[in-house]
């Protein structure tokens, strides 16, 4: 299953990941190298560092109309892969090619806590490239999808983590994306919200987009995705039909 996956008939490539590796330098306190100066000022003893190989020579091609479940244990490199595709993490080696600008949606995606849900919907829509008219036309649909109701008028800092995550998904899913990257966003909310989210992903796929979904829920991956990619300790362990990849992964963790 680790061989390159056959593309859907006539489908155009949307993402090409070519021999991508991502390395992080981590210091003794568990902080990344971006905090090096601060760490060295506080404690010279922290100068010892180690390199973490988050991704190791990963290659595959994604095509329009695919919904790809990215699975693996905690710390396997799944989220790093999505960040590399989105352009938020620069590969140490290798290259990522993407059709358009991939949109990364995760439960930690930033919204402005001091602003109301309404203002965040507007700003989020603008960030996704919508016009003010498009945002107004989709505003109520976004609020209804999120299920936060009248709380949309309150500051985001008053929201529970689940409410914020549902609103993030509703904003991102309101636009049509060539490539949408979803990082564990379906883990929040009740069963009804998860059903709406899964249905929206299927709609995005049908609109000739490509959806990547990182999830620890194998049920969600099997229900939502057509293809599976298994990342294990930064390496591409398997790539193929989603049921086959999930079966192989589940067998490895028993």
C-alpha positions as a Python dict, from the first residue, in 0.01 Angstrom:
ca = {
    (1, 'X'): (0, 0, 0),
    (2, 'X'): (296, 234, 27),
    (3, 'X'): (324, 264, -354),
    (4, 'X'): (187, 587, -509),
    (5, 'X'): (-191, 580, -522),
    (6, 'X'): (-357, 562, -864),
    (7, 'X'): (-532, 888, -947),
    (8, 'X'): (-909, 908, -1008),
    (9, 'X'): (-991, 892, -1379),
    (10, 'X'): (-917, 1226, -1542),
    (11, 'X'): (-860, 1404, -1212),
    (12, 'X'): (-610, 1689, -1195),
    (13, 'X'): (-337, 1691, -930),
    (14, 'X'): (-401, 1946, -656),
    (15, 'X'): (-114, 1872, -415),
    (16, 'X'): (226, 1714, -484),
    (17, 'X'): (441, 1631, -181),
    (18, 'X'): (788, 1553, -317),
    (19, 'X'): (1036, 1386, -78),
    (20, 'X'): (944, 1621, 208),
    (21, 'X'): (1135, 1612, 536),
    (22, 'X'): (1081, 1846, 831),
    (23, 'X'): (1334, 1869, 1114),
    (24, 'X'): (1292, 2063, 1439),
    (25, 'X'): (1565, 2160, 1683),
    (26, 'X'): (1437, 2111, 2037),
    (27, 'X'): (1610, 2231, 2354),
    (28, 'X'): (1621, 2059, 2690),
    (29, 'X'): (1314, 2242, 2819),
    (30, 'X'): (1107, 2110, 2530),
    (31, 'X'): (1102, 2445, 2349),
    (32, 'X'): (1173, 2481, 1980),
    (33, 'X'): (1465, 2680, 1841),
    (34, 'X'): (1245, 2989, 1788),
    (35, 'X'): (1282, 3053, 2163),
    (36, 'X'): (1659, 2992, 2166),
    (37, 'X'): (1769, 3338, 2276),
    (38, 'X'): (1520, 3356, 2560),
    (39, 'X'): (1616, 3009, 2680),
    (40, 'X'): (1988, 3085, 2669),
    (41, 'X'): (1941, 3403, 2872),
    (42, 'X'): (1747, 3216, 3139),
    (43, 'X'): (1960, 2903, 3163),
    (44, 'X'): (2291, 2846, 2985),
    (45, 'X'): (2263, 2478, 3076),
    (46, 'X'): (1985, 2444, 2817),
    (47, 'X'): (2228, 2484, 2526),
    (48, 'X'): (2221, 2111, 2459),
    (49, 'X'): (1978, 2044, 2178),
    (50, 'X'): (1844, 1752, 1981),
    (51, 'X'): (1692, 1726, 1636),
    (52, 'X'): (1342, 1586, 1592),
    (53, 'X'): (1269, 1440, 1248),
    (54, 'X'): (898, 1517, 1221),
    (55, 'X'): (872, 1404, 856),
    (56, 'X'): (1116, 1181, 670),
    (57, 'X'): (1109, 1184, 290),
    (58, 'X'): (729, 1179, 244),
    (59, 'X'): (603, 1174, -117),
    (60, 'X'): (253, 1145, -267),
    (61, 'X'): (16, 1320, -508),
    (62, 'X'): (-342, 1422, -425),
    (63, 'X'): (-607, 1482, -691),
    (64, 'X'): (-927, 1678, -724),
    (65, 'X'): (-1229, 1499, -587),
    (66, 'X'): (-1033, 1304, -325),
    (67, 'X'): (-1098, 1303, 49),
    (68, 'X'): (-783, 1178, 222),
    (69, 'X'): (-773, 1060, 581),
    (70, 'X'): (-431, 1111, 743),
    (71, 'X'): (-389, 870, 1034),
    (72, 'X'): (-119, 768, 1281),
    (73, 'X'): (-35, 775, 1650),
    (74, 'X'): (17, 1098, 1848),
    (75, 'X'): (339, 1267, 1741),
    (76, 'X'): (366, 1071, 1417),
    (77, 'X'): (388, 1384, 1199),
    (78, 'X'): (27, 1417, 1078),
    (79, 'X'): (-22, 1780, 1179),
    (80, 'X'): (328, 1871, 1058),
    (81, 'X'): (233, 1730, 717),
    (82, 'X'): (-79, 1947, 701),
    (83, 'X'): (116, 2255, 807),
    (84, 'X'): (372, 2186, 534),
    (85, 'X'): (99, 2153, 271),
    (86, 'X'): (-60, 2477, 395),
    (87, 'X'): (274, 2659, 367),
    (88, 'X'): (293, 2729, 741),
    (89, 'X'): (594, 2500, 792),
    (90, 'X'): (888, 2515, 553),
    (91, 'X'): (1028, 2171, 465),
    (92, 'X'): (1389, 2111, 563),
    (93, 'X'): (1423, 1911, 242),
    (94, 'X'): (1188, 1845, -48),
    (95, 'X'): (908, 2051, -197),
    (96, 'X'): (530, 2090, -173),
    (97, 'X'): (337, 2200, -483),
    (98, 'X'): (-27, 2307, -441),
    (99, 'X'): (-305, 2427, -668),
    (100, 'X'): (-407, 2756, -515),
    (101, 'X'): (-366, 2829, -144),
    (102, 'X'): (-459, 2536, 81),
    (103, 'X'): (-678, 2633, 378),
    (104, 'X'): (-582, 2478, 712),
    (105, 'X'): (-863, 2434, 961),
    (106, 'X'): (-774, 2305, 1306),
    (107, 'X'): (-920, 2326, 1653),
    (108, 'X'): (-636, 2567, 1739),
    (109, 'X'): (-692, 2797, 1442),
    (110, 'X'): (-673, 3156, 1564),
    (111, 'X'): (-976, 3375, 1610),
    (112, 'X'): (-975, 3707, 1797),
    (113, 'X'): (-1106, 3641, 2148),
    (114, 'X'): (-1192, 4003, 2224),
    (115, 'X'): (-1424, 4029, 1923),
    (116, 'X'): (-1772, 3886, 1892),
    (117, 'X'): (-1853, 3575, 1695),
    (118, 'X'): (-2020, 3800, 1439),
    (119, 'X'): (-1703, 4005, 1385),
    (120, 'X'): (-1496, 3687, 1361),
    (121, 'X'): (-1729, 3551, 1092),
    (122, 'X'): (-1676, 3869, 890),
    (123, 'X'): (-1298, 3874, 938),
    (124, 'X'): (-1270, 3500, 874),
    (125, 'X'): (-1468, 3532, 554),
    (126, 'X'): (-1249, 3817, 433),
    (127, 'X'): (-938, 3611, 512),
    (128, 'X'): (-1080, 3332, 297),
    (129, 'X'): (-1114, 3572, 4),
    (130, 'X'): (-1490, 3634, 23),
    (131, 'X'): (-1633, 3972, -66),
    (132, 'X'): (-1841, 4158, 196),
    (133, 'X'): (-2150, 4076, -11),
    (134, 'X'): (-2066, 3704, -9),
    (135, 'X'): (-2016, 3710, 367),
    (136, 'X'): (-2351, 3878, 423),
    (137, 'X'): (-2516, 3621, 198),
    (138, 'X'): (-2366, 3328, 391),
    (139, 'X'): (-2365, 3478, 740),
    (140, 'X'): (-2679, 3313, 875),
    (141, 'X'): (-2584, 2979, 719),
    (142, 'X'): (-2249, 2994, 900),
    (143, 'X'): (-2411, 3073, 1234),
    (144, 'X'): (-2675, 2802, 1192),
    (145, 'X'): (-2411, 2546, 1094),
    (146, 'X'): (-2200, 2625, 1401),
    (147, 'X'): (-2497, 2587, 1633),
    (148, 'X'): (-2381, 2867, 1866),
    (149, 'X'): (-2709, 3058, 1835),
    (150, 'X'): (-2734, 3394, 2012),
    (151, 'X'): (-2381, 3354, 2147),
    (152, 'X'): (-2264, 3488, 1811),
    (153, 'X'): (-2316, 3837, 1961),
    (154, 'X'): (-2083, 3766, 2255),
    (155, 'X'): (-1701, 3794, 2264),
    (156, 'X'): (-1519, 3479, 2160),
    (157, 'X'): (-1346, 3467, 2502),
    (158, 'X'): (-1681, 3370, 2655),
    (159, 'X'): (-1710, 3061, 2432),
    (160, 'X'): (-1629, 2708, 2534),
    (161, 'X'): (-1354, 2533, 2338),
    (162, 'X'): (-1618, 2334, 2152),
    (163, 'X'): (-1816, 2642, 2053),
    (164, 'X'): (-1505, 2812, 1918),
    (165, 'X'): (-1401, 2503, 1722),
    (166, 'X'): (-1749, 2466, 1570),
    (167, 'X'): (-1749, 2829, 1461),
    (168, 'X'): (-1402, 2788, 1305),
    (169, 'X'): (-1522, 2490, 1104),
    (170, 'X'): (-1839, 2670, 996),
    (171, 'X'): (-1641, 2972, 872),
    (172, 'X'): (-1383, 2767, 683),
    (173, 'X'): (-1639, 2528, 534),
    (174, 'X'): (-1855, 2814, 405),
    (175, 'X'): (-1610, 2875, 120),
    (176, 'X'): (-1523, 2644, -166),
    (177, 'X'): (-1159, 2538, -142),
    (178, 'X'): (-937, 2372, -396),
    (179, 'X'): (-759, 2217, -98),
    (180, 'X'): (-906, 2206, 254),
    (181, 'X'): (-699, 2069, 544),
    (182, 'X'): (-899, 1966, 852),
    (183, 'X'): (-704, 1886, 1170),
    (184, 'X'): (-921, 1707, 1428),
    (185, 'X'): (-1201, 1962, 1388),
    (186, 'X'): (-1466, 1690, 1373),
    (187, 'X'): (-1379, 1575, 1725),
    (188, 'X'): (-1581, 1859, 1874),
    (189, 'X'): (-1955, 1899, 1900),
    (190, 'X'): (-2239, 1654, 1928),
    (191, 'X'): (-2337, 1380, 1685),
    (192, 'X'): (-2556, 1616, 1484),
    (193, 'X'): (-2269, 1861, 1429),
    (194, 'X'): (-2035, 1579, 1326),
    (195, 'X'): (-2292, 1461, 1071),
    (196, 'X'): (-2320, 1812, 928),
    (197, 'X'): (-1941, 1840, 914),
    (198, 'X'): (-1899, 1506, 738),
    (199, 'X'): (-2169, 1596, 486),
    (200, 'X'): (-2002, 1932, 416),
    (201, 'X'): (-1670, 1757, 350),
    (202, 'X'): (-1844, 1530, 100),
    (203, 'X'): (-1993, 1838, -70),
    (204, 'X'): (-1652, 2006, -92),
    (205, 'X'): (-1507, 1691, -245),
    (206, 'X'): (-1791, 1679, -498),
    (207, 'X'): (-1715, 2040, -593),
    (208, 'X'): (-1380, 1915, -732),
    (209, 'X'): (-1184, 2011, -424),
    (210, 'X'): (-943, 1797, -226),
    (211, 'X'): (-995, 1743, 146),
    (212, 'X'): (-731, 1618, 392),
    (213, 'X'): (-865, 1504, 729),
    (214, 'X'): (-643, 1431, 1030),
    (215, 'X'): (-841, 1235, 1287),
    (216, 'X'): (-797, 975, 1558),
    (217, 'X'): (-1150, 852, 1490),
    (218, 'X'): (-1121, 565, 1245),
    (219, 'X'): (-1499, 563, 1213),
    (220, 'X'): (-1498, 925, 1093),
    (221, 'X'): (-1213, 855, 850),
    (222, 'X'): (-1390, 553, 701),
    (223, 'X'): (-1722, 739, 675),
    (224, 'X'): (-1575, 1055, 522),
    (225, 'X'): (-1266, 964, 320),
    (226, 'X'): (-1196, 770, 2),
    (227, 'X'): (-820, 736, 52),
    (228, 'X'): (-597, 681, 352),
    (229, 'X'): (-243, 793, 430),
    (230, 'X'): (-72, 640, 734),
    (231, 'X'): (217, 839, 882),
    (232, 'X'): (434, 646, 1131),
    (233, 'X'): (725, 818, 1308),
    (234, 'X'): (743, 1072, 1027),
    (235, 'X'): (745, 816, 746),
    (236, 'X'): (476, 728, 493),
    (237, 'X'): (382, 377, 604),
    (238, 'X'): (82, 319, 375),
    (239, 'X'): (-115, 499, 103),
    (240, 'X'): (-421, 343, -58),
    (241, 'X'): (-796, 283, -33),
    (242, 'X'): (-912, 410, 303),
    (243, 'X'): (-1054, 79, 430),
    (244, 'X'): (-728, -104, 353),
    (245, 'X'): (-509, 159, 521),
    (246, 'X'): (-727, 181, 832),
    (247, 'X'): (-730, -199, 861),
    (248, 'X'): (-351, -212, 842),
    (249, 'X'): (-315, 69, 1097),
    (250, 'X'): (-560, -88, 1342),
    (251, 'X'): (-381, -422, 1315),
    (252, 'X'): (-53, -252, 1409),
    (253, 'X'): (-187, -99, 1732),
    (254, 'X'): (-358, -408, 1873),
}
